[in-house]
Amino acid sequence: MKETRNAFTRRHFLTAISGIGGIMLFKPLRSFAIDETDPRIVAIVNKTIAIDTHNHIDVPLKKEELPGPEVALKEEMKKSGLSSICMTFAVDYQKLTYEGEAYERFMNGLDAMDKMLESNQIKRAYNLSGLKKAHKAGTPTVIQSVEGGHFLEGKIERLGVAYQRGLRQLGLLHDNDASVPLGDIYTNPPKFNGLSDFGKEVVKECNRLGILIDLTHCSDAAINDALKLSSKPMVVSHTSLNTQLGQNPSMAKMMMPRLISQEQAKIVANAGGLIGVWRHLTDSPMAYAQNIKAMVDVVGVDHVCLGTDTKLTPAYRSPNANQNRQNNNNNQSKRFGERTNEIWESQHSGYFYTVVEELLKLGLTEPEIIKIGGANFCKVFDEVTKGR
């Protein structure tokens, strides 16, 4: 039931952003190579446990709307060349109005995702072993994520419940404060000069349980608080350098708070963390590849991953959404928040195939692309979840 503030068509979106700017090798699996392209590309796709560290899969969050429509997740994943996605959703797109509502939405979302995964014959991966097993079998898998700790509502024990339901990646913050805030959001005025006391408690409990923390939407001060507290590496799943602004001043101004400085990126990397490069501010696959390379040049190839902030499946519109939103989003595949396999007008193949092709053009090597594509994330995910 994801609601977006900006309900653009694909054409409007592309116009708005126009001009903006340990290697793990496995036996090649033809089941992932559905796109017959340059054999170099196919080989890299087959060797990579390719992971999008932030992919929204919209599901209904109200009990009366469960389980939601059928979606072809498995088909889209095969087309993309991705082995796995950090499958995320958020509960704060519509205003939360009563105590317990965030938790209800969270649990309903997980119920809907359970049904969707079952119908697509996809399982969740809980650790690196699960990722390896699925990749060896040529079967897509997902890592369960949620964007924002709103569902906790100040109750730390709910993290344990979420873990038992399969949660393995937690975005501490999202666009709006939780009823019991976890820290300062990067687009809002600071209130805590970093993480709140509850946010710090959540970081420690995630470390204990084996849940990877995503620091996207955190202010620099909140990121630094988390890095000081955490005994495990963390990820900023979707951002880009604030030097990659392109030619659209208004879009660049809007996006600036969401981008990371070179200095802050190095702080994350020096703590063993990863930074996922998203597709925002890019109007072509090459522009996206250039943003990835720019991040590599700053923090090193071992600290970069992919985090598109796109959707493999269509947006879900609640039957109770207002009519204007429904009219603006009548074509669900063409709304703001572009579909993963249709990000750019010039994109002629699935997402990861496209990324590999463009990175090769920039001179990145096969081992470097495998690291960026998923090996870096696998290493961090293993450190967080090992033994659990």
C-alpha positions in Angstrom: 0.0 0.0 0.0 2.8 2.3 -0.8 1.8 5.9 -1.4 4.2 8.3 -3.1 4.3 12.1 -2.8 5.1 12.5 -6.4 2.9 10.4 -8.7 4.7 11.0 -12.0 4.2 9.0 -15.2 7.3 7.4 -16.7 7.6 10.2 -19.3 7.3 12.9 -16.6 9.9 11.1 -14.4 12.4 10.8 -17.2 11.9 14.4 -18.1 12.4 15.5 -14.5 15.7 13.7 -14.1 17.0 14.2 -17.6 20.6 15.2 -17.5 21.1 14.4 -13.8 23.4 13.0 -13.1 36.7 -11.4 -1.6 35.4 -12.4 -5.0 32.8 -15.2 -5.0 32.9 -17.3 -8.2 30.5 -20.2 -8.8 29.9 -22.6 -11.6 28.0 -20.7 -14.3 24.3 -21.3 -14.2 22.4 -21.0 -17.5 19.2 -20.5 -15.6 20.2 -17.0 -14.8 21.4 -16.3 -18.3 18.1 -15.7 -20.0 19.3 -12.6 -21.9 21.4 -13.7 -24.9 23.9 -10.9 -25.1 27.7 -10.6 -25.1 29.1 -13.8 -23.7 31.3 -11.8 -21.3 28.1 -10.3 -19.8 26.4 -13.6 -19.4 29.5 -15.1 -17.8 29.7 -12.4 -15.2 26.0 -12.6 -14.4 26.3 -16.3 -13.9 29.3 -16.0 -11.6 27.7 -13.3 -9.4 25.3 -13.6 -6.5 23.9 -10.3 -7.8 21.9 -8.4 -5.1 19.8 -5.3 -5.2 20.1 -4.1 -1.6 17.0 -2.0 -1.8 14.1 -3.1 -3.9 10.5 -2.2 -3.0 7.9 -4.9 -3.4 4.5 -3.3 -2.7 2.0 -5.3 -0.8 -1.3 -4.4 1.0 -0.9 -3.4 4.6 -4.5 -3.6 5.7 -5.8 -7.0 6.8 -9.0 -6.7 4.8 -6.9 -6.3 1.6 -4.8 -9.4 2.1 -3.3 -11.2 0.3 -3.1 -8.7 -2.6 -2.8 -9.3 -6.3 -0.7 -12.0 -8.0 2.7 -10.6 -9.1 5.3 -12.2 -11.3 8.3 -11.7 -9.0 10.2 -14.7 -10.0 9.8 -13.9 -13.7 11.1 -10.3 -13.1 14.0 -11.5 -11.1 15.0 -14.0 -13.8 14.8 -11.2 -16.4 16.9 -8.8 -14.2 19.8 -11.2 -13.8 19.6 -10.5 -10.0 20.1 -13.5 -7.7 18.5 -11.9 -4.8 16.9 -8.6 -3.6 16.6 -7.0 -0.2 12.8 -7.0 -0.5 11.6 -4.0 1.4 8.5 -2.1 2.3 7.6 0.8 4.5 4.6 1.5 6.8 4.7 5.3 7.0 3.6 6.4 3.6 0.1 7.0 4.9 -0.2 8.8 8.2 -0.2 6.6 11.3 -3.1 7.6 13.4 -3.3 5.3 16.5 -1.0 3.3 18.7 -0.4 -0.2 17.3 -1.2 0.8 13.7 2.4 0.7 12.6 2.8 -2.8 14.0 -0.4 -4.0 12.4 0.8 -2.7 9.0 4.1 -4.4 9.4 2.7 -7.8 10.3 0.1 -7.5 7.5 2.8 -6.7 5.1 4.8 -9.7 6.1 1.7 -11.9 5.7 1.2 -10.6 2.2 4.8 -11.2 1.4 4.6 -14.8 2.7 1.8 -15.5 0.2 3.5 -13.7 -2.6 6.7 -15.7 -2.1 4.8 -18.9 -1.8 3.0 -18.3 -5.1 6.3 -17.5 -6.8 8.1 -20.5 -5.3 10.7 -18.2 -3.8 12.2 -18.5 -0.3 13.8 -16.0 2.0 17.6 -16.3 2.6 18.6 -15.9 6.2 22.4 -16.0 5.8 25.1 -16.5 3.3 24.5 -20.2 3.1 21.0 -19.6 2.0 22.2 -17.2 -0.7 24.8 -19.7 -2.0 22.3 -22.6 -2.0 19.7 -20.7 -4.0 22.3 -19.4 -6.5 23.8 -22.8 -7.0 20.3 -24.1 -7.8 19.6 -21.2 -10.1 16.7 -20.1 -8.0 16.0 -16.5 -7.0 15.7 -15.6 -3.3 15.0 -12.6 -1.2 16.3 -11.0 2.0 13.5 -9.6 4.0 13.9 -5.9 4.8 11.7 -3.1 6.1 12.4 0.6 5.7 11.9 2.4 9.0 11.6 1.1 12.6 8.1 2.5 13.0 6.6 -0.9 13.8 8.7 -1.1 17.0 6.7 1.7 18.6 9.3 1.8 21.4 9.1 -2.0 22.1 12.5 -3.5 21.6 11.1 -7.1 22.0 9.4 -6.7 18.6 12.7 -7.0 16.9 12.9 -10.6 18.1 9.4 -11.2 16.7 10.4 -9.6 13.3 13.6 -11.7 13.3 11.5 -14.9 13.7 9.3 -13.8 10.8 12.4 -13.5 8.6 13.6 -9.9 8.9 17.3 -9.7 8.2 17.8 -6.1 7.2 16.4 -3.0 9.0 16.4 0.5 7.7 16.5 2.4 11.0 14.8 5.5 9.7 12.4 6.5 6.8 10.7 9.7 5.8 8.7 10.3 8.9 9.5 10.0 12.6 8.3 6.8 14.4 6.0 7.3 17.4 9.1 6.6 19.4 11.8 8.1 17.2 15.1 6.3 16.5 17.1 9.3 15.4 17.5 12.3 13.0 16.2 11.9 9.5 18.5 13.5 6.8 15.7 15.5 5.3 14.3 16.9 8.6 15.6 19.3 11.1 17.7 17.5 13.8 16.2 16.7 17.1 18.7 14.3 18.7 22.0 15.3 17.2 22.2 11.7 16.0 20.4 8.7 17.2 17.9 8.7 20.0 18.4 6.6 23.1 15.9 4.1 21.6 17.7 4.1 18.3 20.9 3.2 20.1 19.2 0.4 21.8 17.9 -0.9 18.5 21.4 -0.9 17.0 22.7 -3.1 19.8 19.8 -5.5 19.6 20.2 -5.8 15.8 23.8 -6.7 16.4 22.8 -9.3 19.0 20.1 -10.9 16.8 21.9 -10.8 13.5 20.0 -8.2 11.6 21.9 -6.0 9.1 21.3 -2.3 9.7 20.6 0.0 6.8 21.6 3.6 7.6 19.9 5.3 4.6 17.7 8.2 5.7 19.9 8.8 8.7 21.7 12.2 9.1 25.5 12.2 9.2 25.4 12.5 13.0 23.0 9.5 13.2 25.2 7.5 10.9 28.3 8.3 13.0 26.5 7.3 16.2 25.5 4.0 14.7 29.0 3.3 13.5 30.5 4.0 16.9 27.9 1.7 18.6 27.8 -1.2 16.2 30.0 -4.2 16.5 29.0 -5.3 13.0 29.4 -3.6 9.6 26.4 -1.7 8.2 25.1 -0.5 4.8 23.8 2.7 3.3 21.7 0.9 0.8 20.6 3.7 -1.6 22.4 7.0 -2.2 25.0 8.5 -4.5 27.8 11.0 -4.1 26.7 14.6 -3.7 29.2 15.5 -6.5 27.1 13.6 -9.1 24.4 16.2 -9.7 24.0 16.4 -13.5 22.4 19.2 -15.4 19.0 19.7 -13.7 19.4 22.3 -10.9 15.9 21.9 -9.4 16.2 18.1 -9.2 19.7 18.4 -7.8 18.5 20.7 -5.1 15.7 18.4 -4.1 18.0 15.4 -4.0 21.0 17.0 -2.2 20.0 16.1 1.3 19.6 12.4 0.2 23.2 12.2 -1.2 26.4 11.4 0.7 29.5 13.5 0.8 32.9 12.0 -0.1 34.0 12.5 3.5 31.0 10.7 5.0 31.2 7.9 2.4 34.8 7.3 3.6 33.7 7.2 7.2 31.2 4.5 6.4 33.8 2.5 4.3 36.5 2.9 7.0 34.1 1.2 9.4 33.8 -1.8 7.1 30.5 -0.6 5.7 29.0 -0.6 2.2 27.3 2.1 0.1 24.6 1.2 -2.4 24.4 3.3 -5.5 20.9 4.1 -6.7 19.5 5.0 -10.1 18.2 8.4 -9.1 19.9 11.4 -10.9 20.7 9.2 -13.9 19.1 9.4 -17.3 20.9 6.5 -18.9 22.6 3.2 -18.0 26.0 4.8 -18.6 25.2 7.7 -16.3 24.4 5.1 -13.6 27.6 3.2 -14.3 29.5 6.5 -14.0 27.9 7.1 -10.6 29.0 3.6 -9.5 32.6 4.2 -10.7 32.7 7.6 -9.0 31.8 5.9 -5.7 34.4 3.2 -6.3 37.0 5.9 -6.9 36.2 7.5 -3.5 35.8 4.5 -1.2 37.4 1.6 -3.1 35.8 -1.3 -4.9 35.3 -3.3 -1.7 32.8 -0.9 -0.2 30.3 -0.4 -3.1 27.1 -2.3 -3.8 23.9 -1.8 -5.8 20.7 -0.4 -4.2 18.3 0.8 -6.9 15.3 2.0 -4.8 13.1 0.6 -7.7 10.4 -2.0 -7.9 10.6 -5.3 -9.7 6.8 -5.6 -9.4 4.0 -3.2 -10.0 3.0 -0.6 -7.4 0.0 -1.7 -5.2 -2.8 0.8 -4.9 -5.2 0.4 -2.0 -8.9 0.4 -3.0 -9.3 3.1 -0.3 -6.7 5.4 -1.8 -8.2 8.7 -2.9 -9.4 8.9 -6.5 -6.8 11.5 -7.6 -4.0 9.2 -6.6 -5.6 6.3 -8.4 -6.1 8.4 -11.6 -2.5 9.6 -11.5 -1.2 6.1 -11.0 -3.5 4.2 -13.4 -0.6 2.7 -15.2 1.2 1.2 -12.2 4.3 0.2 -14.1 5.0 3.9 -15.1 4.9 5.8 -11.8 7.6 7.5 -9.9 9.8 4.8 -8.4 10.6 3.2 -11.8 10.4 -0.5 -12.5 13.8 -2.3 -12.1 13.9 -3.7 -15.6 12.6 -0.5 -17.2 14.6 2.2 -15.5 16.0 4.0 -18.5 14.5 4.6 -22.0 17.7 3.2 -23.5 17.7 0.1 -21.4 17.5 -2.9 -23.7 17.9 -5.8 -21.3 17.4 -6.7 -17.6 18.8 -4.5 -14.9 22.0 -6.4 -13.9 22.8 -7.4 -17.5 22.6 -3.6 -18.3 24.8 -2.7 -15.3 27.5 -5.3 -16.3 27.5 -4.1 -19.9 28.1 -0.4 -18.9 30.7 -1.1 -16.2 32.7 -3.1 -18.7 32.6 -0.1 -21.1 34.1 2.0 -18.3 37.0 -0.5 -17.9 36.0 -2.2 -14.7 37.2 -5.8 -14.6 35.2 -9.0 -14.1 36.4 -9.4 -10.4 35.5 -5.8 -9.7 32.0 -6.1 -11.2 31.4 -9.3 -9.2 32.3 -7.5 -6.0 30.0 -4.5 -6.7 27.3 -6.8 -8.0 27.0 -8.8 -4.8 30.2 -10.3 -3.4 30.7 -7.2 -1.2 27.2 -7.4 0.2 27.5 -11.2 0.7 30.6 -10.6 2.8 28.9 -8.1 5.1 25.7 -10.1 5.3 27.8 -13.1 6.4 29.5 -11.1 9.1 26.2 -10.0 10.5 24.3 -13.3 10.3 27.0 -15.9 10.8 26.3 -18.5 13.4 22.6 -17.6 13.6 
